[in-house]
């Protein structure tokens, strides 16, 4: 078996990979996939991406020269789903299966790479029926019991490999996935090259990311009000925009920011410019957070980070070593931690920043991330690539003769 797998590799048989996502907007998971695609192509693989429809994500894919497809997938709540949406999903599941099956057959797909949980069940059914390997990249912890059960059983059915971005995201799926098929791979980011942070007092404080309840912009604004009482010359920034939900929460954040020096900058493509304009990044995410990319980007940019001690964040941010964790996930604790950093002497802050940047170089570079993910995909495809299956058929036929 190993000899035949090696022959497949040496023959450089083309490998067609269908990457499947449930969103057309550009969130963290979609940016991770954009980062991965060049590495797939560099290995001689041929990736294409299926999304629910047109949007910034599909436009960015085509701009980079990747083929896109449309997959049948409705719009659902991004977190806990009410019963009506659960029933809607069950009703639409056959259509999702049919849509993915058609793409898989037309493009002679050798690997299904699912970048979000919503499309795991239909992809798993296709993988089970066809023998095509399936890899699920889990970027967030599944919270709803029904979602964990459905996704987990689908992964079990397909004997899928799972890449989880942290232990926190992996834990709910452990009972469904064999240990050798469950891979915890932390995100990696390219170096964010901007203006180096000059040794001076921290006064420009910001939060970066899509504006959603779980990202904590409202907690940030409320903490900023407490901070500004002691440091009235601080200026605050909210970088990002609503993406997977409506604008109601964004309106609350704006309303809460009255009489406070807050700049609403909107979504930005030039992250180097964003980080060069900040002295401190704040990550006030909810307990559903996995390991947000912005922390790693700040590490590479040389920006200190204050964060809530929730989700997968403590797996990548060590208090007083590579960043600063609040004592609890409350507005008061967040404000207290920001204030403690503002009161620090600059050399102490810079020492933490240097350790964080060293941590990025050792653990969180984009190249390391690409290599690790590609190795899992290669493992999942051996020895079940199309070439191997064809060879098995030929061997079986010869034996029968």
C-alpha positions in Angstrom: 0.0 0.0 0.0 2.8 2.4 0.9 4.6 1.6 -2.4 1.5 2.3 -4.4 1.0 5.6 -2.5 4.5 6.6 -3.3 4.0 5.8 -7.0 1.0 8.1 -7.0 3.1 10.9 -5.5 6.0 10.3 -8.0 3.6 10.3 -10.9 2.3 13.7 -9.8 -1.2 12.7 -10.6 -3.3 16.0 -10.4 -5.3 16.3 -7.2 -8.5 18.3 -7.3 -9.6 19.8 -4.0 -13.0 21.3 -3.4 -12.9 23.8 -0.6 -16.4 24.5 0.8 -17.4 27.5 2.9 -20.8 28.6 4.3 -20.1 32.3 4.0 -19.5 34.7 1.1 -18.2 37.5 3.4 -14.6 37.8 4.6 -14.3 36.7 8.2 -11.3 35.1 9.9 -12.0 31.6 8.6 -12.3 32.9 5.0 -9.0 34.8 5.4 -7.3 31.7 6.6 -8.5 29.8 3.5 -7.2 32.7 1.3 -3.9 32.3 3.1 -3.9 28.5 2.5 -4.8 28.4 -1.2 -1.3 29.4 -2.6 0.2 26.6 -0.6 -2.2 24.1 -2.1 -1.3 25.3 -5.6 2.4 25.2 -4.8 2.1 21.5 -4.1 0.7 20.9 -7.6 -2.9 20.5 -6.3 -5.8 22.2 -8.0 -8.1 23.9 -5.5 -11.5 25.5 -6.2 -13.9 27.0 -3.7 -17.6 26.7 -3.3 -19.5 29.4 -1.5 -23.3 30.2 -1.0 -23.2 33.0 -3.5 -21.6 36.3 -4.5 -19.8 38.4 -2.0 -16.4 39.9 -1.0 -15.0 36.4 -0.4 -15.8 35.0 -3.8 -14.6 38.2 -5.4 -11.3 38.0 -3.6 -10.9 34.4 -4.7 -11.4 35.2 -8.4 -9.1 38.2 -8.1 -6.4 35.8 -7.0 -7.1 33.5 -9.9 -9.1 30.7 -8.2 -12.2 29.1 -9.6 -15.4 29.5 -7.6 -18.7 27.6 -7.5 -22.0 28.3 -6.0 -23.3 25.7 -3.4 -26.9 25.6 -2.2 -26.8 26.8 1.4 -29.3 29.0 3.2 -28.8 31.8 5.6 -28.9 30.9 9.3 -28.1 32.6 12.6 -24.3 32.6 13.2 -24.6 31.2 16.7 -27.4 29.4 18.6 -30.2 28.5 16.1 -33.9 28.5 17.0 -36.0 25.5 16.2 -37.4 27.1 13.0 -33.9 27.4 11.6 -33.0 23.8 12.6 -36.1 22.5 10.8 -35.2 24.7 7.8 -31.8 23.2 7.7 -33.2 19.7 7.8 -35.5 20.6 4.9 -32.7 22.1 2.8 -30.2 19.3 3.5 -31.1 17.2 0.5 -30.6 20.2 -1.8 -27.2 20.8 -0.3 -26.2 17.2 -0.9 -27.3 17.3 -4.5 -25.5 20.6 -5.1 -22.2 19.3 -3.6 -22.5 15.9 -5.3 -22.8 17.6 -8.7 -19.7 19.7 -8.1 -17.8 16.7 -6.8 -18.6 14.6 -9.9 -18.1 17.3 -12.5 -14.7 18.3 -11.2 -13.5 14.8 -10.3 -12.8 15.9 -6.8 -10.2 14.0 -4.8 -10.6 15.8 -1.4 -13.4 17.7 0.2 -12.0 20.4 2.5 -14.9 21.9 4.5 -14.0 25.3 6.1 -17.2 25.7 8.2 -19.5 23.3 10.1 -22.8 24.0 8.3 -21.8 22.1 5.2 -20.1 19.2 7.0 -23.2 16.9 7.1 -23.9 17.0 3.3 -20.2 16.8 2.5 -19.8 13.8 4.9 -22.6 12.0 3.2 -20.9 12.4 -0.2 -17.6 11.3 1.3 -19.2 8.2 2.9 -20.9 7.2 -0.4 -17.9 7.9 -2.7 -14.9 7.2 -0.5 -13.5 10.7 -1.2 -11.6 11.8 1.9 -13.0 14.7 4.0 -11.2 17.2 6.1 -13.1 19.6 8.3 -11.3 22.8 9.4 -12.9 23.9 12.7 -12.3 27.6 13.3 -14.7 28.1 16.2 -16.1 26.0 19.0 -19.5 24.5 18.3 -21.8 25.6 21.1 -25.2 24.2 20.4 -25.6 20.6 21.5 -27.6 19.7 18.4 -24.8 21.2 16.2 -22.1 19.2 18.0 -24.1 16.0 17.7 -25.0 16.4 14.0 -21.5 17.5 13.0 -19.8 14.9 15.1 -21.8 12.0 13.8 -21.3 13.2 10.2 -17.5 13.3 10.8 -17.6 9.9 12.3 -19.6 8.5 9.3 -17.1 9.9 6.9 -14.0 8.9 8.9 -13.0 12.5 8.5 -9.9 14.3 9.5 -10.5 17.4 11.6 -8.2 20.4 12.0 -9.1 22.5 15.0 -7.6 25.9 15.6 -7.2 25.3 19.3 -8.0 22.7 22.0 -11.0 24.8 23.0 -12.5 24.3 19.5 -11.5 20.6 19.4 -12.9 19.5 22.7 -16.6 19.0 21.7 -15.7 16.8 18.8 -13.2 14.5 20.5 -15.8 11.7 21.2 -16.6 11.5 17.5 -13.1 11.7 15.9 -10.3 9.2 16.4 -7.2 10.8 18.0 -5.0 10.2 15.0 -7.5 12.1 12.8 -7.9 15.1 15.1 -5.2 17.7 14.6 -4.9 20.9 16.7 -3.1 23.5 14.5 -3.0 27.0 15.7 -3.4 29.8 13.1 -0.5 31.4 11.4 -0.2 34.9 9.9 2.1 36.7 7.7 4.3 39.4 9.2 2.4 42.6 9.7 5.0 45.1 8.6 4.1 48.6 9.6 5.7 51.5 11.4 7.5 50.1 14.5 5.9 51.2 17.7 8.1 54.0 19.1 8.8 54.0 22.8 6.2 56.3 24.2 3.2 56.3 26.4 0.3 54.1 25.3 -2.6 56.4 24.3 -4.1 54.9 21.1 -6.2 51.9 22.0 -8.3 49.8 19.6 -10.3 46.7 18.9 -10.1 45.1 15.5 -12.5 42.7 13.9 -16.1 42.2 12.6 -18.6 44.0 14.8 -20.6 41.3 16.4 -21.8 40.6 20.0 -19.2 37.8 20.4 -16.4 40.2 19.5 -17.2 42.5 22.5 -17.0 46.0 21.0 -19.7 47.1 23.5 -17.7 45.9 26.4 -14.7 47.7 24.9 -16.6 51.0 24.7 -17.8 50.7 28.3 -14.3 49.8 29.6 -13.0 52.8 27.6 -15.2 55.1 29.5 -13.7 53.9 32.8 -10.2 54.2 31.4 -10.7 57.8 30.1 -11.6 59.0 33.6 -8.0 58.4 34.6 -6.4 59.0 31.2 -8.5 61.6 29.4 -6.0 62.0 26.6 -6.5 58.4 25.4 -8.1 57.9 22.0 -10.0 54.7 21.1 -10.7 53.0 17.8 -13.1 50.4 16.5 -11.8 48.9 13.3 -14.3 46.7 11.5 -18.0 46.4 10.4 -20.9 44.0 10.8 -20.5 41.0 8.7 -22.6 37.9 9.5 -25.5 39.7 11.2 -27.5 42.9 11.1 -26.5 46.4 12.2 -28.5 46.5 15.5 -25.5 45.7 17.6 -23.4 48.1 15.7 -26.0 50.8 16.5 -25.7 50.0 20.2 -22.0 50.4 20.1 -22.2 53.7 18.4 -24.8 55.0 20.8 -22.7 53.9 23.8 -19.8 55.8 22.5 -21.3 59.3 22.9 -19.0 61.7 24.7 -16.1 59.4 24.2 -13.1 59.9 21.8 -13.8 56.9 19.6 -13.0 56.6 15.9 -15.2 54.2 13.9 -12.8 53.2 11.1 -14.8 50.5 9.3 -13.4 47.5 7.5 -9.8 47.9 6.4 -7.7 45.9 3.9 -4.3 47.4 4.9 -3.8 45.8 8.3 -0.2 47.2 8.6 -1.6 50.7 8.6 -4.2 49.7 11.2 -1.6 48.3 13.6 0.8 51.1 13.0 -1.8 53.5 14.2 -2.4 51.6 17.5 -0.4 51.5 20.8 -2.5 48.7 22.3 -4.9 46.1 20.9 -7.8 45.0 23.1 -9.6 41.6 22.5 -12.8 41.6 24.6 -14.2 38.4 23.0 -16.9 36.2 24.5 -16.4 32.7 25.7 -17.2 31.3 22.3 -13.9 32.7 20.9 -11.3 30.3 19.6 -7.9 31.8 18.9 -8.5 35.0 17.0 -6.1 35.9 14.3 -5.8 39.6 15.4 -3.8 38.5 18.5 -1.2 36.9 16.3 -1.2 39.8 13.9 -0.5 42.1 16.8 2.3 39.8 17.9 4.0 40.1 14.5 3.3 43.9 14.4 4.9 44.5 17.8 1.7 45.7 19.5 0.9 44.8 23.1 -2.5 42.9 23.6 -5.0 43.0 26.5 -7.7 40.3 26.3 -10.4 38.5 28.2 -9.2 35.1 29.6 -11.8 33.1 27.6 -12.2 30.4 25.0 -8.9 29.5 23.3 -7.2 32.8 24.0 -5.2 31.6 27.0 -3.7 28.9 24.7 -1.9 31.5 22.7 -1.6 34.5 25.1 0.3 33.9 28.3 -0.4 36.6 31.0 2.5 39.0 31.5 4.6 36.9 29.1 3.2 37.5 25.6 0.3 39.8 26.6 -2.0 40.8 29.3 -5.2 38.9 30.4 -8.0 40.5 32.4 -8.8 38.7 35.7 -12.4 38.1 34.5 -14.6 38.6 31.4 -16.2 41.8 32.8 -16.1 45.4 31.8 -14.6 46.4 35.1 -11.9 43.7 34.9 -11.1 44.8 31.3 -10.8 48.4 32.3 -8.6 47.5 35.3 -6.2 45.5 33.1 -6.0 48.3 30.5 -5.2 50.8 33.2 -2.6 48.5 34.7 -0.8 48.4 31.3 -1.1 52.2 30.9 0.6 52.7 34.3 3.5 50.3 33.4 6.9 51.7 32.5 7.6 51.4 28.8 10.5 48.9 29.2 8.2 46.4 30.9 5.6 46.6 28.1 8.4 46.4 25.5 9.7 43.2 27.1 6.3 41.6 26.7 6.1 42.8 23.1 9.5 41.3 22.3 8.5 37.9 23.8 5.2 38.0 21.8 7.1 38.6 18.6 9.5 35.8 19.3 6.5 33.5 20.0 5.0 34.5 16.6 8.3 33.6 14.9 8.5 30.2 16.6 4.9 29.1 16.5 2.6 31.2 14.4 4.2 32.1 11.1 2.1 31.7 7.9 4.6 29.3 6.4 4.5 26.9 9.4 0.7 27.1 9.3 0.6 26.3 5.6 3.0 23.4 5.9 1.0 21.9 8.8 -2.3 22.1 7.1 -1.0 20.7 3.8 0.6 17.8 5.7 -2.9 16.9 7.1 -4.5 17.1 3.7 -1.8 14.9 2.3 -2.3 12.4 5.1 -6.1 12.4 4.5 -5.6 11.7 0.8 -3.2 8.8 1.2 -3.9 6.2 -0.1 -7.3 7.2 -1.3 -6.5 9.6 -4.2 -8.3 9.0 -7.4 -5.1 7.6 -8.9 -4.8 5.1 -6.1 -8.5 4.0 -6.4 -8.1 3.6 -10.2 -5.0 1.4 -9.7 -6.9 -0.7 -7.2 -9.7 -1.2 -9.8 -7.2 -2.2 -12.4 -5.4 -4.6 -10.0 -8.7 -6.1 -9.0 -9.7 -6.6 -12.7 -6.4 -8.2 -13.5 -6.7 -10.6 -10.6 -10.2 -11.5 -11.7 -9.0 -12.3 -15.2 
